[in-house]
């Protein structure tokens, strides 16, 4: 059955800032199971996450979807700065907030993450056993391996840039930024037409999206290793969605990590590349995630 639901704007105080998001509430007589959602690297909630949340809510799930700190409508003084471990801590505080709400059943909380936040979902499922179900869509598995492949022959130059940035910040100079996608003659972190389309859409979907992140965000990303925790996730149920031609979060790394994960688990292979689960193959990505949450969070 399809449930009626409402969506309201939401702010949650976490770790010294306020996160801005949406709260989807299904029309159910009893406290609802909840899915916590957050965008990936340099993305915002308007980049198609509402499509997923609407389907989850229509299935009887409450949903909180929010912008990461320093992005979108959320707070944070150093805009465009990404710390994966801080983002995970923020997500844990969102779960704490949700667990205190009368409309939410704190024993039935799941997390959904995609790309960078897909890695967060794996970490959170491994570390925080309040999480009863995990969906990791095209997740970051190894920042180091992804960095080696992306940097290629430029790896020493990139590492030198990281160190120059550290020295500059130590002297009190402003943070150095780089483009997310190519613009005005500057190269972006993500090449390719699919990345241009995905991140370029943020300019029209979300007010004030900026095509830049701090250089130290890339350094932190190169050291982020969610795959090291995947064997600690079981017995929390894991659904992993992998795009067969993904080179952003390489498919071979995701598949190798999936084999190391314990049961219960399910693998969903999607065609094409990293950004297609949000758009071209969204219906399949949405439906399999919805059904996984409904099953394991025991939605009637």
C-alpha positions as CSV (number, residue, x, y, z in Angstrom):
1,X,0.0,0.0,0.0
2,X,1.0,3.6,-0.5
3,X,0.9,5.8,2.6
4,X,0.1,9.5,2.7
5,X,3.0,11.6,4.0
6,X,4.0,15.1,4.7
7,X,7.3,16.9,4.2
8,X,8.5,19.7,6.4
9,X,11.7,21.7,6.6
10,X,13.9,20.8,9.5
11,X,16.9,22.0,11.4
12,X,18.8,19.8,13.9
13,X,21.5,21.1,16.2
14,X,24.6,18.9,16.0
15,X,28.2,19.4,17.1
16,X,28.1,23.2,17.3
17,X,26.1,23.9,14.0
18,X,22.6,23.4,12.6
19,X,21.9,20.9,9.8
20,X,19.1,21.8,7.5
21,X,17.0,19.2,5.9
22,X,13.6,17.7,5.2
23,X,11.5,15.5,7.5
24,X,9.1,13.1,5.7
25,X,6.4,11.7,8.0
26,X,4.0,9.0,6.8
27,X,0.5,9.0,8.1
28,X,0.7,6.0,10.4
29,X,-1.0,5.5,13.8
30,X,2.2,4.1,15.4
31,X,5.8,5.4,15.6
32,X,7.5,4.9,12.3
33,X,10.7,3.3,11.2
34,X,13.2,5.9,10.0
35,X,15.7,6.2,7.2
36,X,18.5,8.8,7.6
37,X,19.9,10.1,4.3
38,X,22.7,12.4,3.4
39,X,24.4,13.5,0.1
40,X,27.8,12.5,-1.2
41,X,31.0,14.4,-1.8
42,X,30.2,18.1,-2.5
43,X,26.5,17.3,-3.2
44,X,23.3,18.7,-1.7
45,X,20.0,17.1,-0.9
46,X,18.3,18.6,-3.9
47,X,20.4,16.4,-6.2
48,X,17.7,13.8,-6.6
49,X,17.5,12.6,-3.0
50,X,13.9,13.8,-2.7
51,X,12.9,11.1,-5.3
52,X,14.3,8.4,-3.0
53,X,12.8,9.9,0.1
54,X,9.4,10.3,-1.4
55,X,9.3,6.6,-2.4
56,X,10.5,5.5,1.1
57,X,7.8,7.7,2.8
58,X,5.1,6.3,0.5
59,X,6.1,2.9,1.8
60,X,5.5,3.9,5.4
61,X,9.0,5.0,6.4
62,X,9.8,8.3,8.0
63,X,12.8,9.9,6.4
64,X,15.3,12.6,7.4
65,X,17.4,13.9,4.6
66,X,19.8,16.8,5.2
67,X,22.7,18.8,3.8
68,X,26.1,18.0,5.1
69,X,27.8,20.7,7.2
70,X,29.4,23.5,5.1
71,X,27.0,22.7,2.2
72,X,23.6,23.8,1.0
73,X,21.3,25.2,3.7
74,X,23.3,23.7,6.6
75,X,25.6,25.7,8.8
76,X,29.4,25.7,9.0
77,X,31.8,28.5,8.7
78,X,34.3,27.0,6.2
79,X,32.1,26.5,3.2
80,X,33.0,23.6,0.9
81,X,35.2,21.9,3.6
82,X,34.6,18.1,3.9
83,X,35.7,15.9,6.8
84,X,34.3,12.4,6.4
85,X,34.7,11.6,10.1
86,X,32.9,14.8,11.2
87,X,30.1,14.0,8.7
88,X,29.8,10.5,10.4
89,X,29.6,12.1,13.8
90,X,27.0,14.5,12.6
91,X,24.9,11.6,11.2
92,X,25.2,9.9,14.6
93,X,23.8,13.0,16.3
94,X,20.9,13.1,13.8
95,X,20.1,9.5,14.9
96,X,20.2,10.7,18.5
97,X,17.8,13.5,17.7
98,X,15.5,11.1,15.8
99,X,15.5,8.6,18.6
100,X,13.9,11.2,20.9
101,X,11.0,12.0,18.6
102,X,7.6,10.6,19.5
103,X,6.9,9.8,15.8
104,X,10.0,7.6,15.5
105,X,10.6,4.0,16.7
106,X,14.2,4.2,17.9
107,X,14.5,0.4,17.5
108,X,13.9,0.7,13.7
109,X,16.4,3.1,12.2
110,X,18.2,2.6,8.9
111,X,20.8,4.7,7.0
112,X,21.1,5.3,3.3
113,X,24.2,6.8,1.7
114,X,25.5,7.2,-1.8
115,X,29.0,7.6,-3.0
116,X,31.0,9.4,-0.2
117,X,28.0,9.0,2.2
118,X,27.7,5.4,1.0
119,X,31.0,4.9,2.8
120,X,29.6,6.7,5.8
121,X,26.7,4.3,5.9
122,X,29.1,1.4,6.0
123,X,31.1,3.0,8.8
124,X,27.9,3.9,10.7
125,X,26.5,0.4,10.4
126,X,29.7,-1.1,11.7
127,X,30.2,1.3,14.6
128,X,26.7,2.3,15.8
129,X,24.4,-0.6,16.5
130,X,21.4,1.7,16.8
131,X,21.5,1.3,13.1
132,X,19.4,-1.7,12.1
133,X,19.7,-1.6,8.3
134,X,22.2,-0.2,5.8
135,X,21.9,0.8,2.1
136,X,25.2,1.8,0.5
137,X,24.8,3.0,-3.1
138,X,28.0,3.2,-5.2
139,X,29.9,3.6,-2.0
140,X,33.4,4.9,-1.3
141,X,35.4,1.8,-0.3
142,X,39.0,2.9,-0.4
143,X,40.0,6.6,-0.7
144,X,43.6,5.6,-1.1
145,X,43.0,3.2,-4.0
146,X,40.6,5.7,-5.7
147,X,43.2,8.5,-5.2
148,X,46.0,6.4,-6.8
149,X,43.8,5.7,-9.9
150,X,42.5,9.3,-10.2
151,X,45.9,11.0,-9.7
152,X,47.8,8.7,-12.0
153,X,51.1,10.2,-13.1
154,X,50.3,13.4,-11.3
155,X,50.3,11.8,-7.9
156,X,53.6,13.4,-6.7
157,X,52.4,16.8,-7.8
158,X,49.1,16.4,-6.0
159,X,50.8,15.3,-2.8
160,X,53.1,18.3,-3.0
161,X,50.0,20.5,-3.3
162,X,48.6,18.9,-0.2
163,X,51.8,19.8,1.8
164,X,51.9,23.4,0.4
165,X,48.3,23.8,1.6
166,X,49.2,22.5,5.0
167,X,52.1,24.9,5.3
168,X,49.9,27.8,4.1
169,X,47.2,27.0,6.7
170,X,49.8,26.8,9.4
171,X,50.9,30.3,8.5
172,X,47.3,31.5,8.9
173,X,46.6,31.9,5.2
174,X,43.1,31.1,3.8
175,X,42.2,27.6,2.7
176,X,43.0,26.7,-0.9
177,X,40.1,25.6,-3.1
178,X,39.7,23.4,-6.2
179,X,36.8,22.9,-8.6
180,X,34.5,20.0,-8.3
181,X,33.9,20.0,-12.0
182,X,35.9,21.9,-14.7
183,X,35.0,25.6,-15.0
184,X,36.6,28.7,-16.4
185,X,39.7,26.8,-17.6
186,X,40.3,25.1,-14.3
187,X,40.2,21.3,-14.1
188,X,37.8,19.6,-11.7
189,X,38.1,16.7,-9.4
190,X,35.5,14.8,-11.5
191,X,36.1,14.7,-15.2
192,X,33.5,13.5,-17.8
193,X,30.2,14.5,-19.1
194,X,28.2,12.5,-16.5
195,X,29.9,14.4,-13.6
196,X,29.3,17.7,-15.4
197,X,25.6,16.9,-15.7
198,X,25.2,15.7,-12.1
199,X,27.0,18.5,-10.4
200,X,26.0,21.1,-13.0
201,X,22.4,20.4,-12.1
202,X,23.0,21.6,-8.6
203,X,23.1,25.2,-9.9
204,X,19.5,25.0,-10.9
205,X,18.2,22.5,-8.3
206,X,19.8,24.1,-5.2
207,X,20.2,27.8,-4.5
208,X,23.8,28.9,-3.8
209,X,25.6,25.7,-4.7
210,X,29.3,26.5,-5.2
211,X,31.6,24.6,-7.6
212,X,34.5,24.2,-5.2
213,X,35.8,22.3,-2.2
214,X,38.8,22.9,0.0
215,X,42.0,21.2,-1.1
216,X,42.3,19.5,2.2
217,X,38.9,17.9,1.5
218,X,40.7,15.9,-1.2
219,X,43.5,15.1,1.1
220,X,41.1,13.7,3.7
221,X,39.3,11.8,1.0
222,X,42.5,10.1,-0.1
223,X,42.9,8.7,3.5
224,X,39.3,7.6,4.0
225,X,38.9,3.8,4.2
226,X,35.3,2.6,4.9
227,X,36.1,-0.8,3.5
228,X,38.3,-1.5,6.5
229,X,35.1,-1.7,8.6
230,X,32.9,-3.7,6.4
231,X,33.6,-7.0,8.2
232,X,32.3,-5.4,11.4
233,X,28.9,-4.5,9.9
234,X,27.2,-8.0,10.3
235,X,24.7,-8.9,11.6
236,X,23.3,-5.5,10.5
237,X,21.7,-6.1,7.1
238,X,23.6,-4.6,4.2
239,X,22.3,-3.8,0.7
240,X,25.1,-2.6,-1.7
241,X,24.3,-1.1,-5.1
242,X,27.2,-1.2,-7.5
243,X,27.3,0.4,-10.9
244,X,29.1,-1.9,-13.3
245,X,31.1,0.8,-15.1
246,X,31.8,2.9,-12.0
247,X,35.2,4.6,-12.1
248,X,34.6,7.2,-9.4
249,X,34.1,4.7,-6.6
250,X,35.5,1.8,-8.6
251,X,33.2,-1.2,-9.0
252,X,36.0,-3.8,-8.4
253,X,36.7,-2.3,-5.0
254,X,33.0,-2.4,-4.1
255,X,32.6,-6.0,-5.2
256,X,35.7,-7.1,-3.3
257,X,34.4,-5.4,-0.2
258,X,31.0,-7.0,-0.6
259,X,32.5,-10.5,-0.6
260,X,34.1,-9.7,2.8
261,X,30.8,-8.5,4.4
262,X,28.9,-10.9,6.5
263,X,25.3,-11.9,6.2
264,X,22.6,-10.8,5.8
265,X,23.6,-9.0,2.7
266,X,22.4,-8.4,-0.9
267,X,24.2,-7.1,-4.0
268,X,22.3,-5.2,-6.7
269,X,24.3,-4.6,-9.9
270,X,23.2,-1.6,-11.9
271,X,24.2,-0.8,-15.5
272,X,26.5,2.1,-16.5
273,X,28.4,4.6,-14.4
274,X,28.6,6.2,-11.0
275,X,26.0,8.9,-11.5
276,X,23.3,6.9,-13.3
277,X,21.7,5.4,-10.1
278,X,20.5,9.0,-9.4
279,X,18.9,9.5,-12.8
280,X,18.9,6.9,-15.6
281,X,18.5,3.9,-13.3
282,X,16.9,5.7,-10.4
283,X,13.7,3.6,-10.4
284,X,15.6,0.4,-9.9
285,X,17.9,1.9,-7.3
286,X,14.9,3.4,-5.4
287,X,12.8,0.3,-5.5
288,X,15.4,-2.2,-4.3
289,X,16.5,0.2,-1.5
290,X,12.8,0.7,-0.5
291,X,12.1,-3.0,-0.3
292,X,15.2,-3.7,1.7
293,X,14.2,-1.1,4.3
294,X,10.6,-2.3,4.4
295,X,11.8,-5.9,5.0
296,X,14.5,-5.3,7.6
297,X,12.8,-2.4,9.4
298,X,9.6,-4.4,9.6
299,X,7.2,-2.0,8.0
300,X,3.7,-3.4,8.1
